[in-house]
Amino acid sequence: MAHHKSAKKRIRQNVKRRARNQATLSKMKTLMKKVHASEDKATADVLLKEAVSYIDKSVSKGRLHKNTAARRKSSLTRYVNSLEA
């Protein structure tokens, strides 16, 4: 256990940040699953736009590496483009 006041504060901060990061990543995965679960192109396009926006926000906050985000967006886009209109 930490003895210094600053170390105790750092532990509190880390707990909050970890919870926030987990919630963000969980929501992102849920949005991605919704895109992959959609069968028609119109719905998939709307869900894709929401998912891509959320992925970009995660990158800007530093929760996700930009290349990881690009790979995930590419995967989602390829899936949506493969659906028939």
N, CA, C and O atoms as CSV, one atom per row, in Angstrom:
chain,resi,resn,atom,element,x,y,z
A,1,MET,N,N,0.847,-1.193,0.000
A,1,MET,CA,C,0.000,0.000,0.000
A,1,MET,C,C,0.882,1.243,0.000
A,1,MET,O,O,1.975,1.249,0.567
A,2,ALA,N,N,0.394,2.274,-0.635
A,2,ALA,CA,C,1.154,3.517,-0.744
A,2,ALA,C,C,1.229,4.233,0.602
A,2,ALA,O,O,0.292,4.195,1.400
A,3,HIS,N,N,2.359,4.883,0.831
A,3,HIS,CA,C,2.551,5.623,2.071
A,3,HIS,C,C,2.518,7.129,1.861
A,3,HIS,O,O,2.090,7.876,2.741
A,4,HIS,N,N,2.970,7.569,0.697
A,4,HIS,CA,C,3.006,9.004,0.433
A,4,HIS,C,C,1.635,9.498,-0.018
A,4,HIS,O,O,0.858,8.777,-0.645
A,5,LYS,N,N,1.377,10.738,0.323
A,5,LYS,CA,C,0.104,11.345,-0.033
A,5,LYS,C,C,-0.083,11.376,-1.557
A,5,LYS,O,O,-1.174,11.110,-2.061
A,6,SER,N,N,0.988,11.702,-2.279
A,6,SER,CA,C,0.910,11.793,-3.740
A,6,SER,C,C,0.648,10.417,-4.366
A,6,SER,O,O,-0.056,10.307,-5.370
A,7,ALA,N,N,1.223,9.368,-3.760
A,7,ALA,CA,C,1.020,8.020,-4.280
A,7,ALA,C,C,-0.424,7.574,-4.064
A,7,ALA,O,O,-1.000,6.890,-4.910
A,8,LYS,N,N,-1.002,7.958,-2.939
A,8,LYS,CA,C,-2.408,7.623,-2.663
A,8,LYS,C,C,-3.323,8.325,-3.657
A,8,LYS,O,O,-4.297,7.745,-4.138
A,9,LYS,N,N,-2.999,9.583,-3.958
A,9,LYS,CA,C,-3.791,10.326,-4.932
A,9,LYS,C,C,-3.671,9.680,-6.317
A,9,LYS,O,O,-4.658,9.563,-7.042
A,10,ARG,N,N,-2.457,9.266,-6.671
A,10,ARG,CA,C,-2.230,8.636,-7.961
A,10,ARG,C,C,-3.060,7.350,-8.088
A,10,ARG,O,O,-3.591,7.055,-9.159
A,11,ILE,N,N,-3.168,6.595,-7.004
A,11,ILE,CA,C,-3.982,5.376,-7.011
A,11,ILE,C,C,-5.450,5.723,-7.250
A,11,ILE,O,O,-6.126,5.062,-8.038
A,12,ARG,N,N,-5.940,6.758,-6.573
A,12,ARG,CA,C,-7.333,7.187,-6.776
A,12,ARG,C,C,-7.570,7.609,-8.227
A,12,ARG,O,O,-8.592,7.268,-8.824
A,13,GLN,N,N,-6.626,8.347,-8.779
A,13,GLN,CA,C,-6.759,8.800,-10.167
A,13,GLN,C,C,-6.780,7.616,-11.129
A,13,GLN,O,O,-7.575,7.574,-12.068
A,14,ASN,N,N,-5.888,6.653,-10.877
A,14,ASN,CA,C,-5.806,5.493,-11.758
A,14,ASN,C,C,-7.084,4.674,-11.741
A,14,ASN,O,O,-7.500,4.154,-12.776
A,15,VAL,N,N,-7.710,4.552,-10.580
A,15,VAL,CA,C,-8.967,3.804,-10.471
A,15,VAL,C,C,-10.050,4.476,-11.319
A,15,VAL,O,O,-10.788,3.810,-12.045
A,16,LYS,N,N,-10.134,5.804,-11.215
A,16,LYS,CA,C,-11.132,6.545,-11.989
A,16,LYS,C,C,-10.871,6.429,-13.491
A,16,LYS,O,O,-11.788,6.211,-14.284
A,17,ARG,N,N,-9.608,6.578,-13.858
A,17,ARG,CA,C,-9.265,6.528,-15.285
A,17,ARG,C,C,-9.504,5.147,-15.876
A,17,ARG,O,O,-9.971,5.014,-17.007
A,18,ARG,N,N,-9.177,4.123,-15.094
A,18,ARG,CA,C,-9.369,2.758,-15.584
A,18,ARG,C,C,-10.855,2.491,-15.831
A,18,ARG,O,O,-11.222,1.897,-16.844
A,19,ALA,N,N,-11.705,2.932,-14.901
A,19,ALA,CA,C,-13.154,2.749,-15.059
A,19,ALA,C,C,-13.658,3.497,-16.294
A,19,ALA,O,O,-14.481,2.979,-17.050
A,20,ARG,N,N,-13.163,4.704,-16.490
A,20,ARG,CA,C,-13.582,5.508,-17.631
A,20,ARG,C,C,-13.128,4.861,-18.942
A,20,ARG,O,O,-13.890,4.797,-19.906
A,21,ASN,N,N,-11.885,4.384,-18.969
A,21,ASN,CA,C,-11.360,3.747,-20.176
A,21,ASN,C,C,-12.114,2.462,-20.495
A,21,ASN,O,O,-12.428,2.197,-21.655
A,22,GLN,N,N,-12.406,1.663,-19.471
A,22,GLN,CA,C,-13.136,0.420,-19.699
A,22,GLN,C,C,-14.528,0.692,-20.242
A,22,GLN,O,O,-14.995,-0.009,-21.140
A,23,ALA,N,N,-15.195,1.707,-19.701
A,23,ALA,CA,C,-16.535,2.052,-20.168
A,23,ALA,C,C,-16.496,2.495,-21.631
A,23,ALA,O,O,-17.348,2.115,-22.433
A,24,THR,N,N,-15.499,3.299,-21.957
A,24,THR,CA,C,-15.361,3.792,-23.326
A,24,THR,C,C,-15.114,2.650,-24.305
A,24,THR,O,O,-15.754,2.575,-25.355
A,25,LEU,N,N,-14.186,1.763,-23.960
A,25,LEU,CA,C,-13.864,0.649,-24.853
A,25,LEU,C,C,-15.037,-0.314,-24.976
A,25,LEU,O,O,-15.270,-0.883,-26.043
A,26,SER,N,N,-15.770,-0.494,-23.890
A,26,SER,CA,C,-16.938,-1.366,-23.923
A,26,SER,C,C,-18.004,-0.805,-24.862
A,26,SER,O,O,-18.599,-1.542,-25.649
A,27,LYS,N,N,-18.240,0.500,-24.773
A,27,LYS,CA,C,-19.240,1.126,-25.640
A,27,LYS,C,C,-18.812,1.031,-27.106
A,27,LYS,O,O,-19.638,0.794,-27.987
A,28,MET,N,N,-17.515,1.217,-27.355
A,28,MET,CA,C,-17.012,1.131,-28.721
A,28,MET,C,C,-17.230,-0.272,-29.287
A,28,MET,O,O,-17.659,-0.421,-30.431
A,29,LYS,N,N,-16.935,-1.298,-28.490
A,29,LYS,CA,C,-17.123,-2.678,-28.939
A,29,LYS,C,C,-18.600,-2.966,-29.205
A,29,LYS,O,O,-18.936,-3.669,-30.158
A,30,THR,N,N,-19.475,-2.424,-28.366
A,30,THR,CA,C,-20.915,-2.605,-28.554
A,30,THR,C,C,-21.360,-1.973,-29.871
A,30,THR,O,O,-22.132,-2.571,-30.621
A,31,LEU,N,N,-20.874,-0.766,-30.151
A,31,LEU,CA,C,-21.230,-0.099,-31.403
A,31,LEU,C,C,-20.733,-0.904,-32.606
A,31,LEU,O,O,-21.429,-1.004,-33.616
A,32,MET,N,N,-19.538,-1.473,-32.500
A,32,MET,CA,C,-19.001,-2.279,-33.589
A,32,MET,C,C,-19.839,-3.536,-33.802
A,32,MET,O,O,-20.092,-3.926,-34.942
A,33,LYS,N,N,-20.267,-4.168,-32.718
A,33,LYS,CA,C,-21.103,-5.367,-32.823
A,33,LYS,C,C,-22.438,-5.043,-33.479
A,33,LYS,O,O,-22.965,-5.843,-34.252
A,34,LYS,N,N,-22.988,-3.859,-33.168
A,34,LYS,CA,C,-24.255,-3.464,-33.776
A,34,LYS,C,C,-24.108,-3.313,-35.285
A,34,LYS,O,O,-24.999,-3.697,-36.043
A,35,VAL,N,N,-22.979,-2.751,-35.718
A,35,VAL,CA,C,-22.746,-2.600,-37.159
A,35,VAL,C,C,-22.674,-3.979,-37.809
A,35,VAL,O,O,-23.306,-4.215,-38.839
A,36,HIS,N,N,-21.905,-4.890,-37.212
A,36,HIS,CA,C,-21.758,-6.230,-37.788
A,36,HIS,C,C,-23.058,-7.034,-37.733
A,36,HIS,O,O,-23.257,-7.942,-38.540
A,37,ALA,N,N,-23.940,-6.710,-36.791
A,37,ALA,CA,C,-25.200,-7.443,-36.667
A,37,ALA,C,C,-26.258,-6.944,-37.650
A,37,ALA,O,O,-27.218,-7.658,-37.940
A,38,SER,N,N,-26.090,-5.728,-38.162
A,38,SER,CA,C,-27.107,-5.167,-39.059
A,38,SER,C,C,-27.070,-5.879,-40.406
A,38,SER,O,O,-26.007,-6.218,-40.925
A,39,GLU,N,N,-28.246,-6.093,-40.947
A,39,GLU,CA,C,-28.380,-6.839,-42.199
A,39,GLU,C,C,-28.613,-5.933,-43.407
A,39,GLU,O,O,-28.150,-6.238,-44.506
A,40,ASP,N,N,-29.330,-4.814,-43.212
A,40,ASP,CA,C,-29.592,-3.948,-44.366
A,40,ASP,C,C,-28.637,-2.756,-44.369
A,40,ASP,O,O,-28.191,-2.283,-43.324
A,41,LYS,N,N,-28.347,-2.297,-45.566
A,41,LYS,CA,C,-27.317,-1.280,-45.755
A,41,LYS,C,C,-27.681,0.068,-45.143
A,41,LYS,O,O,-26.806,0.755,-44.614
A,42,ALA,N,N,-28.939,0.458,-45.202
A,42,ALA,CA,C,-29.348,1.761,-44.683
A,42,ALA,C,C,-29.081,1.861,-43.180
A,42,ALA,O,O,-28.525,2.850,-42.703
A,43,THR,N,N,-29.482,0.832,-42.450
A,43,THR,CA,C,-29.255,0.811,-41.003
A,43,THR,C,C,-27.763,0.755,-40.709
A,43,THR,O,O,-27.275,1.438,-39.809
A,44,ALA,N,N,-27.050,-0.051,-41.462
A,44,ALA,CA,C,-25.610,-0.211,-41.253
A,44,ALA,C,C,-24.866,1.105,-41.469
A,44,ALA,O,O,-23.910,1.406,-40.755
A,45,ASP,N,N,-25.307,1.892,-42.461
A,45,ASP,CA,C,-24.659,3.182,-42.723
A,45,ASP,C,C,-24.799,4.128,-41.539
A,45,ASP,O,O,-23.847,4.809,-41.159
A,46,VAL,N,N,-25.983,4.163,-40.965
A,46,VAL,CA,C,-26.224,5.032,-39.806
A,46,VAL,C,C,-25.375,4.578,-38.621
A,46,VAL,O,O,-24.748,5.394,-37.946
A,47,LEU,N,N,-25.362,3.267,-38.376
A,47,LEU,CA,C,-24.581,2.728,-37.267
A,47,LEU,C,C,-23.086,2.900,-37.502
A,47,LEU,O,O,-22.328,3.139,-36.561
A,48,LEU,N,N,-22.665,2.779,-38.754
A,48,LEU,CA,C,-21.248,2.959,-39.086
A,48,LEU,C,C,-20.797,4.377,-38.765
A,48,LEU,O,O,-19.724,4.581,-38.197
A,49,LYS,N,N,-21.609,5.338,-39.124
A,49,LYS,CA,C,-21.266,6.735,-38.875
A,49,LYS,C,C,-21.097,6.986,-37.376
A,49,LYS,O,O,-20.167,7.674,-36.956
A,50,GLU,N,N,-21.998,6.427,-36.579
A,50,GLU,CA,C,-21.922,6.586,-35.123
A,50,GLU,C,C,-20.667,5.902,-34.563
A,50,GLU,O,O,-19.973,6.466,-33.717
A,51,ALA,N,N,-20.387,4.701,-35.032
A,51,ALA,CA,C,-19.229,3.942,-34.538
A,51,ALA,C,C,-17.918,4.636,-34.910
A,51,ALA,O,O,-17.016,4.740,-34.078
A,52,VAL,N,N,-17.809,5.106,-36.143
A,52,VAL,CA,C,-16.590,5.771,-36.590
A,52,VAL,C,C,-16.359,7.048,-35.786
A,52,VAL,O,O,-15.230,7.352,-35.401
A,53,SER,N,N,-17.415,7.777,-35.543
A,53,SER,CA,C,-17.312,8.993,-34.742
A,53,SER,C,C,-16.797,8.683,-33.345
A,53,SER,O,O,-15.930,9.387,-32.826
A,54,TYR,N,N,-17.324,7.642,-32.744
A,54,TYR,CA,C,-16.922,7.263,-31.390
A,54,TYR,C,C,-15.473,6.768,-31.361
A,54,TYR,O,O,-14.734,7.056,-30.419
A,55,ILE,N,N,-15.076,6.029,-32.386
A,55,ILE,CA,C,-13.692,5.554,-32.471
A,55,ILE,C,C,-12.740,6.745,-32.582
A,55,ILE,O,O,-11.697,6.772,-31.929
A,56,ASP,N,N,-13.098,7.724,-33.407
A,56,ASP,CA,C,-12.260,8.915,-33.555
A,56,ASP,C,C,-12.138,9.690,-32.244
A,56,ASP,O,O,-11.069,10.206,-31.918
A,57,LYS,N,N,-13.232,9.766,-31.502
A,57,LYS,CA,C,-13.182,10.440,-30.197
A,57,LYS,C,C,-12.248,9.700,-29.245
A,57,LYS,O,O,-11.519,10.322,-28.472
A,58,SER,N,N,-12.275,8.373,-29.305
A,58,SER,CA,C,-11.396,7.570,-28.440
A,58,SER,C,C,-9.936,7.826,-28.764
A,58,SER,O,O,-9.096,7.851,-27.864
A,59,VAL,N,N,-9.627,8.013,-30.024
A,59,VAL,CA,C,-8.250,8.312,-30.428
A,59,VAL,C,C,-7.836,9.682,-29.915
A,59,VAL,O,O,-6.729,9.853,-29.406
A,60,SER,N,N,-8.725,10.652,-30.052
A,60,SER,CA,C,-8.381,12.015,-29.630
A,60,SER,C,C,-8.182,12.104,-28.119
A,60,SER,O,O,-7.428,12.953,-27.643
A,61,LYS,N,N,-8.847,11.240,-27.369
A,61,LYS,CA,C,-8.690,11.220,-25.913
A,61,LYS,C,C,-7.493,10.381,-25.472
A,61,LYS,O,O,-7.132,10.374,-24.295
A,62,GLY,N,N,-6.877,9.670,-26.429
A,62,GLY,CA,C,-5.710,8.871,-26.098
A,62,GLY,C,C,-6.037,7.481,-25.576
A,62,GLY,O,O,-5.175,6.817,-24.999
A,63,ARG,N,N,-7.257,7.039,-25.769
A,63,ARG,CA,C,-7.659,5.721,-25.280
A,63,ARG,C,C,-7.377,4.621,-26.289
A,63,ARG,O,O,-7.431,3.436,-25.958
A,64,LEU,N,N,-7.076,5.014,-27.516
A,64,LEU,CA,C,-6.888,4.060,-28.599
A,64,LEU,C,C,-5.793,4.587,-29.514
A,64,LEU,O,O,-5.723,5.787,-29.780
A,65,HIS,N,N,-4.942,3.695,-29.993
A,65,HIS,CA,C,-3.890,4.098,-30.927
A,65,HIS,C,C,-4.512,4.388,-32.287
A,65,HIS,O,O,-5.490,3.749,-32.676
A,66,LYS,N,N,-3.950,5.343,-33.005
A,66,LYS,CA,C,-4.551,5.754,-34.286
A,66,LYS,C,C,-4.569,4.629,-35.316
A,66,LYS,O,O,-5.504,4.540,-36.111
A,67,ASN,N,N,-3.550,3.769,-35.314
A,67,ASN,CA,C,-3.534,2.664,-36.275
A,67,ASN,C,C,-4.579,1.611,-35.923
A,67,ASN,O,O,-5.186,1.015,-36.813
A,68,THR,N,N,-4.789,1.382,-34.643
A,68,THR,CA,C,-5.831,0.456,-34.206
A,68,THR,C,C,-7.194,0.983,-34.637
A,68,THR,O,O,-8.042,0.235,-35.125
A,69,ALA,N,N,-7.386,2.279,-34.449
A,69,ALA,CA,C,-8.650,2.901,-34.849
A,69,ALA,C,C,-8.858,2.781,-36.356
A,69,ALA,O,O,-9.961,2.482,-36.814
A,70,ALA,N,N,-7.807,3.013,-37.116
A,70,ALA,CA,C,-7.910,2.930,-38.573
A,70,ALA,C,C,-8.272,1.514,-38.998
A,70,ALA,O,O,-9.086,1.321,-39.901
A,71,ARG,N,N,-7.667,0.525,-38.348
A,71,ARG,CA,C,-7.949,-0.872,-38.682
A,71,ARG,C,C,-9.405,-1.213,-38.381
A,71,ARG,O,O,-10.067,-1.878,-39.177
A,72,ARG,N,N,-9.893,-0.764,-37.250
A,72,ARG,CA,C,-11.283,-1.052,-36.879
A,72,ARG,C,C,-12.269,-0.347,-37.805
A,72,ARG,O,O,-13.271,-0.934,-38.215
A,73,LYS,N,N,-11.986,0.905,-38.132
A,73,LYS,CA,C,-12.867,1.639,-39.046
A,73,LYS,C,C,-12.872,0.981,-40.424
A,73,LYS,O,O,-13.915,0.879,-41.069
A,74,SER,N,N,-11.702,0.541,-40.865
A,74,SER,CA,C,-11.595,-0.118,-42.163
A,74,SER,C,C,-12.410,-1.404,-42.194
A,74,SER,O,O,-13.107,-1.691,-43.168
A,75,SER,N,N,-12.313,-2.170,-41.119
A,75,SER,CA,C,-13.058,-3.425,-41.028
A,75,SER,C,C,-14.563,-3.179,-41.094
A,75,SER,O,O,-15.286,-3.877,-41.805
A,76,LEU,N,N,-15.022,-2.188,-40.352
A,76,LEU,CA,C,-16.449,-1.858,-40.351
A,76,LEU,C,C,-16.901,-1.373,-41.728
A,76,LEU,O,O,-17.957,-1.767,-42.223
A,77,THR,N,N,-16.095,-0.522,-42.331
A,77,THR,CA,C,-16.446,0.026,-43.640
A,77,THR,C,C,-16.515,-1.072,-44.699
A,77,THR,O,O,-17.423,-1.081,-45.531
A,78,ARG,N,N,-15.548,-2.003,-44.667
A,78,ARG,CA,C,-15.564,-3.113,-45.618
A,78,ARG,C,C,-16.818,-3.948,-45.452
A,78,ARG,O,O,-17.415,-4.387,-46.435
A,79,TYR,N,N,-17.220,-4.170,-44.197
A,79,TYR,CA,C,-18.438,-4.956,-43.957
A,79,TYR,C,C,-19.665,-4.243,-44.531
A,79,TYR,O,O,-20.479,-4.853,-45.224
A,80,VAL,N,N,-19.788,-2.952,-44.237
A,80,VAL,CA,C,-20.956,-2.192,-44.709
A,80,VAL,C,C,-20.986,-2.142,-46.228
A,80,VAL,O,O,-22.052,-2.251,-46.833
A,81,ASN,N,N,-19.817,-1.976,-46.851
A,81,ASN,CA,C,-19.759,-1.926,-48.312
A,81,ASN,C,C,-20.096,-3.276,-48.955
A,81,ASN,O,O,-20.517,-3.332,-50.110
A,82,SER,N,N,-19.907,-4.351,-48.202
A,82,SER,CA,C,-20.203,-5.671,-48.757
A,82,SER,C,C,-21.696,-5.986,-48.731
A,82,SER,O,O,-22.149,-6.912,-49.403
A,83,LEU,N,N,-22.459,-5.217,-47.957
A,83,LEU,CA,C,-23.917,-5.455,-47.884
A,83,LEU,C,C,-24.572,-5.007,-49.188
A,83,LEU,O,O,-24.117,-4.073,-49.849
A,84,GLU,N,N,-25.644,-5.694,-49.533
A,84,GLU,CA,C,-26.380,-5.319,-50.731
A,84,GLU,C,C,-27.356,-4.196,-50.406
A,84,GLU,O,O,-27.946,-4.161,-49.327
A,85,ALA,N,N,-27.513,-3.298,-51.340
A,85,ALA,CA,C,-28.366,-2.127,-51.127
A,85,ALA,C,C,-29.819,-2.429,-51.008
A,85,ALA,O,O,-30.626,-1.517,-50.828
